[in-house]
Amino acid sequence: MKNDQPELLPAKRKRTKYTREYKEEAVRLAKQVSARQAALDLNINATMLRDWVRTLGAEGPDAFRGQGNRTALEAEMTRMRREITVLRQERDILKKAAEFWVKECS
């Protein structure tokens, strides 16, 4: 027999967002003491702090960019792709113009 009571779902926890400065300070603290102790002191997950340490070590100044922000290399690649697109369009226009003038002069 089915229970007429509504099913209670566990409340969703709101995801905490940490600033870049907070993460950098947490990593500095983790390097001074252990990551586990720093995580306990800051009341954050030790695995998350270890990930921050790893990320800062791997990406350096580009670490903790925030969502949607690109590294300098990614931004340069995007800029260059746009420039290539424009150059190809200009080349195609010049090709058509050259063909036109060859037909006109012949």
N, CA, C and O of each residue as an XYZ file, in Angstrom:
424
protein
N       0.836     -1.184      0.000
C       0.000      0.000      0.000
C       0.874      1.237      0.000
O       1.890      1.282      0.694
N       0.500      2.214     -0.750
C       1.299      3.415     -0.906
C       1.051      4.374      0.253
O      -0.080      4.551      0.707
N       2.128      4.981      0.714
C       2.041      5.939      1.811
C       1.521      7.273      1.272
O       1.997      7.753      0.243
N       0.551      7.871      1.960
C      -0.021      9.136      1.523
C       0.814     10.347      1.940
O       0.494     11.477      1.571
N       1.873     10.120      2.702
C       2.741     11.207      3.148
C       3.623     11.666      1.975
O       4.132     10.835      1.222
N       3.803     12.981      1.820
C       4.703     13.447      0.751
C       6.145     13.045      1.071
O       6.574     13.039      2.225
N       6.855     12.717      0.026
C       8.246     12.297      0.210
C       9.111     13.523      0.474
O       9.079     14.494     -0.283
N       9.871     13.468      1.540
C      10.742     14.596      1.883
C      12.091     14.405      1.226
O      12.751     13.381      1.404
N      12.482     15.395      0.476
C      13.788     15.359     -0.176
C      14.782     16.145      0.661
O      14.416     17.128      1.306
N      16.032     15.718      0.653
C      17.025     16.486      1.413
C      17.195     17.869      0.789
O      17.170     18.030     -0.431
N      17.368     18.850      1.652
C      17.527     20.227      1.161
C      18.849     20.351      0.424
O      19.869     19.822      0.866
N      18.826     21.045     -0.689
C      20.055     21.258     -1.452
C      20.889     22.331     -0.771
O      20.382     23.371     -0.350
N      22.176     22.052     -0.675
C      23.079     23.045     -0.109
C      23.483     24.011     -1.202
O      23.731     23.606     -2.337
N      23.549     25.260     -0.870
C      23.978     26.248     -1.830
C      25.490     26.143     -1.997
O      26.229     26.066     -1.015
N      25.929     26.140     -3.212
C      27.349     26.010     -3.497
C      28.055     27.303     -3.132
O      27.654     28.386     -3.560
N      29.096     27.183     -2.348
C      29.860     28.352     -1.925
C      30.866     28.723     -2.996
O      31.587     27.865     -3.505
N      30.914     29.995     -3.334
C      31.902     30.473     -4.304
C      32.971     31.237     -3.539
O      32.671     32.117     -2.733
N      34.204     30.891     -3.803
C      35.326     31.527     -3.133
C      36.037     32.450     -4.107
O      36.159     32.139     -5.292
N      36.500     33.573     -3.612
C      37.195     34.530     -4.465
C      38.603     34.028     -4.776
O      39.130     33.142     -4.103
N      39.181     34.605     -5.788
C      40.546     34.268     -6.169
C      41.505     34.543     -5.008
O      42.384     33.734     -4.709
N      41.325     35.688     -4.366
C      42.201     36.067     -3.260
C      42.094     35.078     -2.111
O      43.100     34.723     -1.497
N      40.883     34.635     -1.820
C      40.675     33.669     -0.743
C      41.412     32.371     -1.059
O      42.084     31.807     -0.195
N      41.285     31.905     -2.287
C      41.940     30.660     -2.679
C      43.458     30.789     -2.594
O      44.137     29.877     -2.121
N      43.991     31.928     -3.055
C      45.441     32.128     -2.991
C      45.937     32.162     -1.553
O      46.984     31.594     -1.243
N      45.195     32.821     -0.678
C      45.572     32.863      0.740
C      45.473     31.476      1.369
O      46.316     31.101      2.184
N      44.455     30.722      0.996
C      44.307     29.365      1.518
C      45.472     28.486      1.080
O      45.968     27.675      1.862
N      45.910     28.641     -0.166
C      47.046     27.870     -0.666
C      48.316     28.266      0.084
O      49.124     27.405      0.435
N      48.498     29.572      0.333
C      49.674     30.005      1.103
C      49.674     29.379      2.492
O      50.706     28.915      2.976
N      48.511     29.372      3.121
C      48.397     28.778      4.450
C      48.686     27.281      4.393
O      49.352     26.741      5.277
N      48.193     26.614      3.363
C      48.417     25.177      3.213
C      49.897     24.865      3.038
O      50.357     23.798      3.445
N      50.644     25.781      2.439
C      52.081     25.565      2.266
C      52.832     25.798      3.575
O      53.888     25.203      3.794
N      52.304     26.648      4.437
C      52.936     26.902      5.726
C      52.671     25.760      6.699
O      53.584     25.291      7.379
N      51.444     25.323      6.762
C      51.059     24.167      7.579
C      50.568     23.106      6.602
O      50.639     23.326      5.392
N      50.090     22.003      7.059
C      49.601     20.974      6.137
C      48.270     21.408      5.517
O      47.555     22.250      6.060
N      47.963     20.812      4.371
C      46.690     21.114      3.697
C      45.526     20.696      4.588
O      44.499     21.372      4.638
N      45.690     19.598      5.277
C      44.629     19.120      6.164
C      44.362     20.118      7.287
O      43.213     20.439      7.588
N      45.446     20.604      7.904
C      45.287     21.548      9.007
C      44.711     22.879      8.508
O      43.858     23.475      9.166
N      45.178     23.338      7.355
C      44.664     24.583      6.792
C      43.181     24.449      6.477
O      42.405     25.373      6.721
N      42.787     23.300      5.935
C      41.374     23.067      5.624
C      40.530     23.078      6.896
O      39.431     23.633      6.911
N      41.038     22.473      7.949
C      40.314     22.494      9.226
C      40.202     23.913      9.757
O      39.140     24.317     10.230
N      41.287     24.671      9.683
C      41.287     26.055     10.175
C      40.305     26.932      9.390
O      39.643     27.799      9.962
N      40.218     26.702      8.092
C      39.362     27.518      7.230
C      37.944     26.953      7.094
O      37.073     27.577      6.487
N      37.728     25.774      7.664
C      36.430     25.110      7.598
C      36.013     24.826      6.148
O      34.878     25.083      5.746
N      36.968     24.288      5.377
C      36.703     23.890      3.994
C      37.154     22.448      3.815
O      37.841     21.900      4.677
N      36.778     21.842      2.721
C      37.136     20.468      2.426
C      38.621     20.374      2.067
O      39.118     21.163      1.264
N      39.324     19.412      2.659
C      40.759     19.256      2.419
C      41.048     18.886      0.964
O      42.047     19.333      0.400
N      40.192     18.082      0.358
C      40.392     17.702     -1.043
C      40.283     18.919     -1.945
O      41.050     19.066     -2.897
N      39.336     19.783     -1.646
C      39.182     21.002     -2.435
C      40.440     21.873     -2.314
O      40.912     22.429     -3.306
N      40.972     21.986     -1.106
C      42.176     22.789     -0.897
C      43.364     22.193     -1.642
O      44.166     22.923     -2.225
N      43.476     20.867     -1.621
C      44.571     20.222     -2.369
C      44.425     20.487     -3.875
O      45.419     20.679     -4.577
N      43.187     20.497     -4.357
C      42.945     20.826     -5.770
C      43.391     22.255     -6.067
O      43.980     22.514     -7.116
N      43.118     23.175     -5.156
C      43.547     24.565     -5.334
C      45.064     24.653     -5.389
O      45.620     25.383     -6.210
N      45.737     23.904     -4.508
C      47.209     23.900     -4.494
C      47.727     23.391     -5.831
O      48.640     23.973     -6.416
N      47.137     22.300     -6.312
C      47.548     21.708     -7.587
C      47.284     22.667     -8.750
O      48.132     22.824     -9.628
N      46.129     23.298     -8.761
C      45.756     24.229     -9.831
C      46.688     25.427     -9.860
O      47.150     25.832    -10.927
N      46.969     26.000     -8.688
C      47.859     27.155     -8.635
C      49.266     26.776     -9.091
O      49.941     27.561     -9.758
N      49.700     25.582     -8.733
C      51.014     25.124     -9.167
C      51.093     24.907    -10.670
O      52.118     25.192    -11.289
N      50.023     24.407    -11.252
C      50.023     24.096    -12.687
C      49.789     25.325    -13.555
O      50.425     25.474    -14.599
N      48.885     26.206    -13.137
C      48.493     27.326    -13.994
C      49.130     28.652    -13.604
O      49.101     29.602    -14.386
N      49.691     28.730    -12.436
C      50.358     29.959    -12.001
C      49.417     31.147    -11.966
O      48.340     31.067    -11.376
N      49.811     32.249    -12.592
C      48.995     33.471    -12.520
C      47.630     33.349    -13.213
O      46.737     34.155    -12.956
N      47.464     32.358    -14.081
C      46.183     32.162    -14.756
C      45.210     31.319    -13.938
O      44.076     31.097    -14.364
N      45.638     30.849    -12.775
C      44.769     30.014    -11.942
C      43.622     30.843    -11.378
O      43.757     32.050    -11.172
N      42.511     30.196    -11.133
C      41.342     30.809    -10.507
C      40.835     32.009    -11.303
O      40.602     33.079    -10.740
N      40.665     31.828    -12.608
C      40.211     32.904    -13.487
C      38.746     33.237    -13.287
O      38.311     34.349    -13.586
N      38.002     32.300    -12.796
C      36.559     32.494    -12.710
C      35.898     31.826    -13.900
O      36.566     31.451    -14.864
N      34.620     31.684    -13.831
C      33.899     30.976    -14.879
C      33.807     31.824    -16.142
O      33.394     32.982    -16.104
N      34.199     31.225    -17.256
C      34.084     31.905    -18.533
C      35.270     32.780    -18.894
O      35.366     33.231    -20.036
N      36.161     33.030    -17.975
C      37.338     33.841    -18.275
C      38.425     32.956    -18.848
O      38.620     31.825    -18.402
N      39.119     33.466    -19.820
C      40.119     32.674    -20.520
C      41.525     33.000    -20.046
O      41.790     34.060    -19.480
N      42.412     32.056    -20.298
C      43.818     32.324    -20.040
C      44.310     33.268    -21.129
O      43.633     33.474    -22.136
N      45.469     33.829    -20.925
C      46.038     34.735    -21.925
C      46.240     33.999    -23.253
O      46.010     34.566    -24.321
N      46.666     32.747    -23.183
C      46.886     31.963    -24.395
C      45.577     31.705    -25.136
O      45.524     31.814    -26.361
N      44.528     31.364    -24.401
C      43.230     31.135    -25.034
C      42.684     32.412    -25.670
O      42.106     32.368    -26.756
N      42.864     33.536    -25.004
C      42.401     34.813    -25.553
C      43.168     35.156    -26.832
O      42.582     35.639    -27.801
N      44.465     34.906    -26.829
C      45.283     35.169    -28.018
C      44.860     34.266    -29.176
O      44.788     34.717    -30.320
N      44.583     33.002    -28.888
C      44.132     32.078    -29.936
C      42.802     32.546    -30.537
O      42.623     32.493    -31.754
N      41.880     33.000    -29.704
C      40.590     33.493    -30.187
C      40.787     34.718    -31.070
O      40.172     34.827    -32.130
N      41.644     35.642    -30.634
C      41.921     36.841    -31.416
C      42.526     36.476    -32.769
O      42.150     37.042    -33.795
N      43.458     35.536    -32.765
C      44.110     35.138    -34.017
C      43.138     34.436    -34.961
O      43.211     34.626    -36.175
N      42.240     33.635    -34.421
C      41.238     32.971    -35.272
C      40.334     33.993    -35.947
O      40.008     33.857    -37.127
N      39.927     35.021    -35.194
C      39.107     36.078    -35.790
C      39.877     36.800    -36.891
O      39.335     37.088    -37.958
N      41.144     37.086    -36.618
C      41.974     37.783    -37.603
C      42.133     36.945    -38.871
O      42.093     37.486    -39.976
N      42.310     35.641    -38.726
C      42.432     34.748    -39.885
C      41.146     34.772    -40.709
O      41.193     34.781    -41.939
N      40.012     34.783    -40.039
C      38.730     34.838    -40.742
C      38.626     36.116    -41.576
O      38.207     36.074    -42.732
N      39.008     37.244    -40.988
C      38.958     38.525    -41.702
C      39.921     38.500    -42.884
O      39.567     38.938    -43.979
N      41.126     37.996    -42.678
C      42.113     37.942    -43.756
C      41.646     37.061    -44.907
O      41.876     37.390    -46.071
N      40.997     35.953    -44.596
C      40.467     35.085    -45.654
C      39.378     35.802    -46.449
O      39.323     35.682    -47.673
N      38.520     36.541    -45.765
C      37.472     37.292    -46.459
C      38.088     38.351    -47.365
O      37.643     38.531    -48.499
N      39.117     39.059    -46.870
C      39.785     40.080    -47.687
C      40.459     39.442    -48.897
O      40.412     39.993    -49.997
N      41.087     38.283    -48.700
C      41.730     37.575    -49.811
C      40.703     37.205    -50.870
O      40.949     37.387    -52.062
N      39.552     36.686    -50.445
C      38.512     36.291    -51.401
C      37.993     37.491    -52.185
O      37.733     37.391    -53.384
N      37.843     38.630    -51.502
C      37.391     39.850    -52.187
C      38.424     40.278    -53.228
O      38.066     40.647    -54.347
N      39.700     40.229    -52.861
C      40.752     40.621    -53.802
C      40.826     39.665    -54.995
O      41.084     40.097    -56.118
N      40.603     38.384    -54.759
C      40.589     37.420    -55.859
C      39.476     37.755    -56.848
O      39.693     37.747    -58.060
N      38.284     38.049    -56.327
C      37.146     38.382    -57.178
C      37.391     39.679    -57.938
O      37.020     39.806    -59.105
N      38.022     40.646    -57.263
C      38.328     41.915    -57.922
C      39.345     41.698    -59.039
O      39.220     42.277    -60.118
N      40.351     40.865    -58.779
C      41.352     40.584    -59.811
C      40.715     39.889    -61.015
O      41.028     40.218    -62.159
N      39.832     38.941    -60.763
C      39.143     38.251    -61.844
C      38.299     39.239    -62.659
O      38.256     39.168    -63.887
N      37.635     40.149    -61.963
C      36.807     41.155    -62.631
C      37.660     42.022    -63.568
O      37.288     42.258    -64.718
N      38.801     42.487    -63.065
C      39.643     43.383    -63.863
C      40.286     42.656    -65.032
O      40.501     43.240    -66.094
N      40.596     41.367    -64.831
C      41.154     40.605    -65.961
C      40.086     40.477    -67.062
O      40.415     40.600    -68.242
N      38.861     40.243    -66.714
C      37.784     40.140    -67.695
C      37.534     41.481    -68.376
O      37.290     41.524    -69.581
N      37.592     42.568    -67.624
C      37.350     43.901    -68.161
C      38.446     44.328    -69.131
O      38.181     44.963    -70.152
N      39.677     43.967    -68.791
C      40.819     44.385    -69.626
C      40.961     43.505    -70.869
O      41.610     43.915    -71.830
N      40.379     42.323    -70.874
C      40.523     41.417    -72.024
C      39.538     41.704    -73.103
O      39.534     41.029    -74.131
